[in-house]
Amino acid sequence: MMFHYFAVPLEYQRRVLLFGVLGAIVMRLMFILLGVWLVSQFHWILYLFGIFLVITGIKMFLFASKEPDLAKNPVLRWMRRYLRITKELHQEKLFIRIKQVLHVTPLLLVLVLIETSDLIFALDSIPAIFAVTEDPFIILTSNIFAILGLRALYFLLANMVERFYLLKYGLAFILVFIGSKMLIAYWVNIPVLIALSVVVMTLVTCMVLSIFFPGFMKK
């Protein structure tokens, strides 16, 4: 969506994604270390993570059919107000001097929006992984591999998002499920294998239904 909004050519998208991956890894590292420390000091914070995931999942389900309006994005509006931005791209440059005055290019705006989106996603994904393990090494490596895998598969997945439109509802259900699992962990222990099976079956079901009922939830 961001690349389409700013009309970024394919050859420039790879560079932005590379910087985005590096920034996402650093950001995830800080979040994970903070999360591990909080859990080690205040174990009850897992229940707050669970409540947050349930609320986020419900909100995602209710607003899944609404497309975000980038023009109203507060980060983008702030950058447009306070930064000197060129109207056109300048190859792969993020910054450029025009008459000795430093300007930023639209590519930098795309990069910042990508990092902001990853920050928001990390607020969901990192608390969710604590429902599976509290081992910082596993949490960190799984996040890094997920980010690298997403970077490698981006151009394939970008063309599949519209086709598997029900995945948004499936992800909302998964967040509610994982959040609920964290909330009832003291009384009911759901094995990791069962939890992973629920996640996989939810994703597969949403993909299959998207194929057989195209556009059903869009009406």
N, C-alpha and C positions, 0 to 999 in steps of 0.2 A: 504493500500500500504506500509506504513512504517513498520507495523508488519510483513508483508510478506517479505519485503526487508531484514530485520534483523533476520528473522526466529524466531520470538518471540512466544513461546508456548501460548496457550489460557489461561492457569492458571496464567501467568505473565501479560497478557494484562490488566486484571482487575485492578491491582495495578497501572499500568502506567496511565490508564484512570482516576482513582481516583485522582491522583496527577494532571493530566491534567485538570480535572474539577475544582479543587481548584485554580489552577493557572489562569485558564480562567476567573473565577468569579472575582478574584482580579484585573486582567487586564481590564476586562469589566467595573468594578466599576470606575477605574481611567479614562478610556476613556469617560464614560458617564458623570462623574462629569466635566471633561474638556469640553466635548461637550455642556453640559447644560450652563456652564459659558460663553463659546464663543457665543452661541446663544443669551443669555440674554444681553451680552455686544455689540455684533455685529450681529444683526438679518440678515444682508445681507449675512452672511456666509452660510446660508441655500442654497443660489444660488450656492456657491462653492461646497457644498455637492452634489447638483443636477448635476452639470457639471461633478464632479468626478464619480458619479454613472453611468451617461450616457457613459462616456469614458470607464469605467471598464466593463460595460455590452457589449459594442461593441467589446472590446478586448477579453472578455470571449467567445463571439460568434465565433470570427474569429479563436481562438486557442482551441476551445472546443474539437476538434477531436485529438489533440496532447496530448500524455501521458507525464507527467512530468518525467524527469530523475533525480532521487534522487542523483545519483553519482555526478551530476553537481550542486547540491544545495550549494550555497555559505556558508551557516551556517554549513552544514555538512563538507564541505571541510575545513573550519576554525578550527572546533573541531578536525578533524583528523590530522591537521597540528600542533596544539599547545597543545593538551591534550594527556595524556597517556591512551590509550584505550585497554582494554582486547579484545582478539580475540573471547572469548566465554562468554556466559551469566553465572552469578554466582547467580543462583536462582532469587530472587526478589531484589537483592542489586543494588543500583545505583553507589555506591563507594565501593572499596575494596583495602586493603593494600597487596601488594606483595613485600616481602623482605623489609618491612618498607617503601615502596614507595607507595604513594596514586595513584590509578588508577581509571578511570571511566569505567563503563560497557556499553555495547551497549544499555541497557535499558535507561540510561541517555540521550544518543543521540536521542532515540525515543521520550522521554519526551520533550526534547528541540525542536525537529522538530514539535511535536504536538502543543506546545505553540506558535511556530513561525507561524504555519498554522492558528491558531486561531487569532493571531494578524492580519494577512493579511485579514482573513474573517471579523474581527471586523471593519476593515477600510471600508468595504462595508455595513455590517448589521447595525451598529450604526448610520451612517448618514441616512440610509434608514428609520429607525424608526422615525426620526424627521419629516418625511413626514406625519406620522400618529398622533403623539402627541409630546409635548414638556414637559410633566410632568415627572420629573426625577424618581419618584417612579414607575410609569408605565413602563418606559424605563428599569429601573434596574430589576424589578421583572420579566418582560417578558423575558429579556435576561437570568436571572438565571434559570427560568423554562425551557427555550429552551435548555440551556446547560445540565441541569439535565435530561431532556427528551431524549436528544441525547445520553447521557451516558447510560441511561437505554435501549434504543432501538438500541444501536450501533451494537450488534452482529446480530440483525435482518436486519438492514439497510445495513450492510457490504456485505451481500449476495444478496442484491437487486440492488446495484449500477450498476452492469454490465447489469442487465436485463432492468432497466429503464434508458438506456443510453441517451435518449433525454432530460432528466431533466436538463442537463448542458445547453442546448440551451434555455430551458424554464427559467432557472434562469437568463441567460443573458438578455432575453426579460424583465423579471421582474425588473431587475436593471435599464434598459433603461426606462421602464414605470414609475418607482418610481422617478427616476431622472428627467424625463420630467415633472412629476406632481409637483415636487418642483420648477421647473423653471417657470412654468406657473401659479403658485398658486396665484400670485397677480392679474392676469386677469381672470383666470378660476378656480373655486373651484370644484374639483372633490370630491364628498362625500366619506367618509371613507368606507361605505358599498360597494360602486361601486368599489373602489380601491381593497378592500379585495376580492371581487367577481372575479375581473380580475386575481388576484394572484392565487386564488384557481382553477379557470377554466384553467389557463395556466398550472399549475402543473398536474391537472387531464388529460388534453389533451395530455401532453407529456408522461404521464404514459401509457395511452391507446394506443397512436401511437407506443410507444416502444414495446408493446405487439403484436400488429397486424402487425408491420413492423420491425421485429427484424433484426438488422444489416444493415438497409437501409442507414443510414448516415455514417456507418463505411466503406463503400465501397469506 
